[in-house]
């Protein structure tokens, strides 16, 4: 009797978990799942109409910039190369934001500070190696890029470990009580704002508010398709693609990556099948912060490293995540490319004085036409 009651109780809990995970209904090994009505009561565009409107907006935008007096083949090639290079950086940071959102059900508003701290970490390691002349003695012909690679590695590892520490010390007590649209979830968001202020002021104390040049000796500029670019752009592009590809294989081909995806899909079901959910949440947070730190070091040689550099990259990455579909990792990469190309095109062919506003203009247009973004799905929150 007691054993049968326990078995029925566990079966009901599993059915409830599956009901939450399959809102559209269907059959599972634990029984059928009732179909939930996800149709909103107000006006709703169909997916075909949304895609048609997005295509119309794209054609109008391309037609408008084609009328610019600056439009020619050389400028178009430059815009494409720079847009893709900037877009991969936005995409890497947006992937981190989406990872944390899928793991903790909230947005980490201190993510830009990990980008900034990663840039300072890479700069500090690079200057230490170059000033000590050890790298120059071992690699006299390639000391610049060897020191830069070591700086990238340290920024990735240090920010990853620092992110795990932040999650364990500050966020773990809150995540134990829930996330998302709960009191604990709002506490995590407030904690993110507080961490942003603390990390920003900590950087002020250590590195002072002045801009620091990142003079990485990476070689002479190269010519790509008739466009001359500094080597820093090539490093950003190649490293960004390599890291994005490695992340894809990690999440889809390794046991730990599959565990990360399972926890991101449903923490309740993951816990039922024996996955250590708190451990994987720490791994998710660490990977996200490591990606932000790596992106900061990649950007450092192109721009100066300054304490408030994380603020604007957070906003651009947030826009990229929304455009691609919030919570979708492929969508974050595609959104990063889209924002980078749109922003660069508008800055070159329309007006460079409003460069930082174009990403949010695109985000608003996408939200009006396709609220779920390119790869997002619409869900209904239960009361």
KASULHU-V505603 format. One record per backbone hydrogen bond with DSSP energy under -0.5 kcal/mol. CO is the residue of the C=O (numbers start at 0). NH is the residue of the N-H. E is the energy in kcal/mol with one decimal. If there is no record, write none. Layout:
co={CO & CO}
nh={NH & NH}
e={E & E}
This chain:
co={0 & 1 & 2 & 3 & 4 & 5 & 6 & 7 & 8 & 9 & 10 & 11 & 12 & 13 & 14 & 15 & 16 & 17 & 21 & 22 & 25 & 27 & 30 & 31 & 32 & 35 & 37 & 45 & 46 & 47 & 48 & 49 & 50 & 51 & 52 & 53 & 54 & 55 & 56 & 57 & 58 & 59 & 60 & 61 & 62 & 63 & 64 & 67 & 69 & 71 & 72 & 73 & 74 & 75 & 76 & 77 & 78 & 79 & 80 & 81 & 82 & 83 & 84 & 85 & 86 & 87 & 88 & 89 & 90 & 91 & 92 & 93 & 94 & 95 & 96 & 97 & 98 & 99 & 99 & 100 & 103 & 106 & 107 & 109 & 109 & 110 & 110 & 111 & 112 & 113 & 114 & 115 & 116 & 117 & 118 & 119 & 120 & 121 & 122 & 123 & 124 & 125 & 126 & 127 & 128 & 128 & 128 & 129 & 132 & 133 & 134 & 138 & 138 & 141 & 142 & 143 & 144 & 145 & 146 & 147 & 148 & 149 & 150 & 151 & 152 & 153 & 154 & 155 & 156 & 157 & 158 & 159 & 160 & 161 & 162 & 163 & 164 & 165 & 165 & 166 & 170 & 170 & 171 & 173 & 174 & 179 & 181 & 182 & 183 & 184 & 185 & 186 & 187 & 188 & 189 & 190 & 191 & 192 & 193 & 194 & 195 & 196 & 197 & 198 & 199 & 200 & 201 & 202 & 202 & 203 & 210 & 211 & 212 & 213 & 214 & 215 & 221 & 221 & 222 & 223 & 225 & 226 & 226 & 228 & 229 & 229 & 230 & 231 & 232 & 233 & 234 & 235 & 236 & 237 & 238 & 239 & 240 & 241 & 242 & 243 & 244 & 245 & 246 & 247 & 248 & 249 & 253 & 254 & 255 & 256 & 257 & 258 & 259 & 260 & 261 & 265 & 266 & 267 & 268 & 269 & 270 & 274 & 275 & 276 & 277 & 278 & 279 & 280 & 281 & 282 & 283 & 284 & 285 & 286 & 287 & 288 & 289 & 290 & 291 & 292 & 293 & 294 & 295 & 296 & 298 & 298 & 303 & 304 & 305 & 306 & 307 & 307 & 308 & 309 & 310 & 311 & 312 & 313 & 314 & 315 & 316 & 317 & 318 & 319 & 320 & 322 & 323 & 324 & 326 & 327 & 328 & 329 & 330 & 331 & 332 & 333 & 334 & 335 & 336 & 337 & 338 & 339 & 340 & 341 & 342 & 343 & 344 & 345 & 345 & 350 & 351 & 353 & 353 & 354 & 356 & 357 & 358 & 359 & 360 & 361 & 362 & 363 & 364 & 365 & 369 & 371 & 378}
nh={4 & 5 & 6 & 7 & 8 & 9 & 10 & 11 & 12 & 13 & 14 & 15 & 16 & 17 & 18 & 19 & 20 & 21 & 24 & 35 & 32 & 30 & 27 & 33 & 25 & 37 & 39 & 49 & 50 & 51 & 52 & 53 & 54 & 55 & 56 & 57 & 58 & 59 & 60 & 61 & 62 & 63 & 64 & 65 & 66 & 66 & 67 & 70 & 71 & 75 & 76 & 77 & 78 & 79 & 80 & 81 & 82 & 83 & 84 & 85 & 86 & 87 & 88 & 89 & 90 & 91 & 92 & 93 & 94 & 95 & 96 & 97 & 98 & 99 & 100 & 101 & 102 & 103 & 105 & 104 & 179 & 108 & 110 & 112 & 113 & 113 & 114 & 115 & 116 & 117 & 118 & 119 & 120 & 121 & 122 & 123 & 124 & 125 & 126 & 127 & 128 & 129 & 130 & 131 & 132 & 133 & 134 & 132 & 136 & 137 & 138 & 141 & 142 & 145 & 146 & 147 & 148 & 149 & 150 & 151 & 152 & 153 & 154 & 155 & 156 & 157 & 158 & 159 & 160 & 161 & 162 & 163 & 164 & 165 & 166 & 167 & 168 & 169 & 170 & 171 & 173 & 174 & 175 & 176 & 177 & 181 & 185 & 186 & 187 & 188 & 189 & 190 & 191 & 192 & 193 & 194 & 195 & 196 & 197 & 198 & 199 & 200 & 201 & 202 & 203 & 204 & 205 & 206 & 207 & 207 & 212 & 304 & 214 & 215 & 216 & 217 & 223 & 228 & 224 & 226 & 227 & 223 & 228 & 221 & 232 & 233 & 234 & 235 & 236 & 237 & 238 & 239 & 240 & 241 & 242 & 243 & 244 & 245 & 246 & 247 & 248 & 249 & 250 & 251 & 252 & 253 & 257 & 258 & 259 & 260 & 261 & 262 & 263 & 264 & 265 & 269 & 270 & 271 & 272 & 274 & 273 & 276 & 279 & 280 & 281 & 282 & 283 & 284 & 285 & 286 & 287 & 288 & 289 & 290 & 291 & 292 & 293 & 294 & 295 & 296 & 297 & 298 & 299 & 300 & 301 & 302 & 305 & 211 & 308 & 309 & 310 & 311 & 312 & 313 & 314 & 315 & 316 & 317 & 318 & 319 & 320 & 321 & 322 & 323 & 324 & 373 & 374 & 327 & 328 & 331 & 332 & 333 & 334 & 335 & 336 & 337 & 338 & 339 & 340 & 341 & 342 & 343 & 344 & 345 & 346 & 347 & 348 & 349 & 350 & 353 & 354 & 356 & 357 & 357 & 360 & 361 & 362 & 363 & 364 & 365 & 366 & 367 & 368 & 369 & 372 & 375 & 380}
e={-2.4 & -2.3 & -2.3 & -2.4 & -2.2 & -2.4 & -2.1 & -2.3 & -2.2 & -2.2 & -2.2 & -2.3 & -2.2 & -2.5 & -2.4 & -1.8 & -1.5 & -2.0 & -1.8 & -2.1 & -3.2 & -1.6 & -1.6 & -0.5 & -1.5 & -0.8 & -0.5 & -2.5 & -2.6 & -2.0 & -2.5 & -2.3 & -2.2 & -2.3 & -2.6 & -2.3 & -2.4 & -2.4 & -2.5 & -2.7 & -2.5 & -2.2 & -2.4 & -1.5 & -0.6 & -1.0 & -1.4 & -1.6 & -0.5 & -2.3 & -2.2 & -2.0 & -2.4 & -2.2 & -2.3 & -2.6 & -2.6 & -2.3 & -2.1 & -2.8 & -2.4 & -1.9 & -1.0 & -2.1 & -2.6 & -2.1 & -2.0 & -2.5 & -2.4 & -1.5 & -1.9 & -2.6 & -2.7 & -2.3 & -2.0 & -2.5 & -1.9 & -3.2 & -0.5 & -1.7 & -0.7 & -1.0 & -1.3 & -0.8 & -0.9 & -0.5 & -1.3 & -2.0 & -2.8 & -2.1 & -1.8 & -2.1 & -2.4 & -2.6 & -2.3 & -2.7 & -2.4 & -2.4 & -2.6 & -2.1 & -2.2 & -2.6 & -2.7 & -1.6 & -0.5 & -0.6 & -0.8 & -0.9 & -1.6 & -1.7 & -3.4 & -0.5 & -0.6 & -1.8 & -2.2 & -1.8 & -2.4 & -2.1 & -2.1 & -2.5 & -2.4 & -2.6 & -2.4 & -2.3 & -2.6 & -2.9 & -1.8 & -1.6 & -2.6 & -2.6 & -2.3 & -1.9 & -2.3 & -2.5 & -2.4 & -2.5 & -2.5 & -2.4 & -1.2 & -2.2 & -0.8 & -2.7 & -1.7 & -1.3 & -1.1 & -1.6 & -2.3 & -1.8 & -2.0 & -1.8 & -2.4 & -2.5 & -2.0 & -1.9 & -2.3 & -2.7 & -2.0 & -1.9 & -2.4 & -3.0 & -2.1 & -2.3 & -2.2 & -2.1 & -1.8 & -2.0 & -2.1 & -2.9 & -0.6 & -1.5 & -0.5 & -2.8 & -0.8 & -1.8 & -0.5 & -1.4 & -0.6 & -3.1 & -0.6 & -1.5 & -0.5 & -3.2 & -0.5 & -2.7 & -1.1 & -1.0 & -2.4 & -2.3 & -2.4 & -2.9 & -2.3 & -1.8 & -2.2 & -2.5 & -2.7 & -2.4 & -2.4 & -2.6 & -2.5 & -1.9 & -2.3 & -2.3 & -2.4 & -1.7 & -2.4 & -1.0 & -2.2 & -1.9 & -2.2 & -2.2 & -2.2 & -2.4 & -2.3 & -1.9 & -2.6 & -1.9 & -2.0 & -1.8 & -1.7 & -2.6 & -1.0 & -1.6 & -2.0 & -2.2 & -1.8 & -2.0 & -2.5 & -2.4 & -2.6 & -2.7 & -2.2 & -2.3 & -2.4 & -2.3 & -1.8 & -2.4 & -2.3 & -2.3 & -2.1 & -1.8 & -2.0 & -1.9 & -1.6 & -0.7 & -1.1 & -2.1 & -0.6 & -3.0 & -1.6 & -0.6 & -0.9 & -0.6 & -1.1 & -1.7 & -1.5 & -2.3 & -2.6 & -2.4 & -2.2 & -2.2 & -2.6 & -2.2 & -2.6 & -2.4 & -1.3 & -2.3 & -2.7 & -2.4 & -0.6 & -1.6 & -1.6 & -2.5 & -3.0 & -2.1 & -2.2 & -2.5 & -2.8 & -2.6 & -2.7 & -2.5 & -2.9 & -2.2 & -2.4 & -2.4 & -2.4 & -1.9 & -2.9 & -1.9 & -2.1 & -0.6 & -1.1 & -1.4 & -0.8 & -0.7 & -1.8 & -2.4 & -1.9 & -2.3 & -2.2 & -2.6 & -2.4 & -2.0 & -2.2 & -3.3 & -2.3 & -0.6 & -0.5}
